[in-house]
Amino acid sequence: MTTCSKKLDALPPYIFTRIKALAAQAAAAKLDIIDLGMGNPDLPTPPHIVDRLIDTVKNHPRTHRYPQSKGMPRLRKAIASWTKKRFDVDLNPESEVLALVGSKEGVAHLCAAYLDPGDVALVPVPTYPVHLNGVFLAGGTVHPMPLTPENKFMPDFGKVPDDVLKRAKIMFLNYPNNPTAAVVEDPNFLKETIRFAKKHDLLVAYDNPYCELTFDGYVAPSILQFEGARDVAVEYNSFSKTYNMAGWRIGWVCGDKKLLAPLEKFKAFVDYGAPSFIQLAAAAALEGPQDCVTELAKVYQARRDYFVGELNKIGWPTPLPKGTMYVWTPLPESLRKMGSLAFAEKLVKETGVVCTPGVGFGEEGEGYVRFALVAHNDRLYDAILRIKKLLREAEGKTPARKTK
Ligand SMILES: Cc1ncc(COP(=O)(O)O)c(C=O)c1O
């Protein structure tokens, strides 16, 4: 039998596939699963967006035909108007916006469109896995830029060696950040990013799907708001988190025509874009009332307050994030030595609570786990009780239960 490529073979199975398998085993063992693993929103898409989809599919059969891969003009216009309103950034909808079949697709294909074997991508790590795997699958090489509490989870450009910079073509950035939940506190960071990218001829792929999920009055910027950004940066965004449309598979990337051109060309070879009825419903999401977005951010903020507050109370010191739907926390002291994968396995096997091991976001994520706040507070309460019991057992304060 013929075999898969060496590139694919070199990659371990996708982290969320592994976590789902563990959760399925725990469910088969009759454990009640509380799944805080994937950032998969638990709340439904707002009804006016769903209604738009139903009406379009039912009454507009032309939307059943092949769409064009760059996206329908109607959606691209809605994206340009939203970007103007939200960030005061002007985009030409015809040439500076590309619709994507989810931003994950667009990130992977950007790598394929830009990288040749031997080319380097600078990737802050830990990171959303496609920033790493998209590079590997395109035959490129990742140069990791570690995100640590010491550098406030911001990359240190000064630490990238000159020989790496000579081969580097792309740099990923993602704030509010998955998985660390860090945000850009100082706008000078983005100015410095643009200077650095210009100096070293880098394309900055700024991944911004959590810009609307921020707390305590923090407002996330777009890199495109900063002078000179258009020369070096494209920005991704997504309907998945802002409108609870993760399963609809629709997102976008915007920026200068010349920077988008390779991705547009590549996509025309490999896809036809998201279905037209999804694109029109996505346009309705951007053009319709935005109070659903404000409400959603409040829901995540309340979940964050509750979950992080309780983790701290039960003796698991955890920082309060300013954005995203994630809680990123160092492994509890008593279980630190086992590492994040073994911890996540133990947690799901013994308690049914699913989290994502930090190492799944790159080696630099080791020592941490990520909880996604994708359950109501009553389920988060159950999760806390179970985690507390696990911690007390680990600290030797209650008799350990027998494991199989
Ligand atoms: C940083 C980041 N980029 C992209 C995505 C993928 O978004 P989409 O659903 O639009 O593919 C995610 C999803 O979790 C993410 O965290």
The ligand as a Gaussian input file, in Angstrom:
#p B3LYP/6-31G(d) Opt

LIG

0 1
 C       -6.089000      31.930000      17.110000
 C       -7.114000      31.207000      16.290000
 N       -7.122000      31.367000      14.975000
 C       -8.015000      30.742000      14.210000
 C       -8.961000      29.904000      14.764000
 C       -9.891000      29.156000      13.860000
 O      -11.028000      29.890000      13.575000
 P      -12.027000      29.402000      12.474000
 O      -13.138000      28.707000      13.169000
 O      -12.470000      30.658000      11.794000
 O      -11.304000      28.490000      11.538000
 C       -8.985000      29.685000      16.128000
 C       -9.929000      28.744000      16.718000
 O       -9.900000      28.362000      17.848000
 C       -8.032000      30.360000      16.920000
 O       -7.972000      30.193000      18.238000

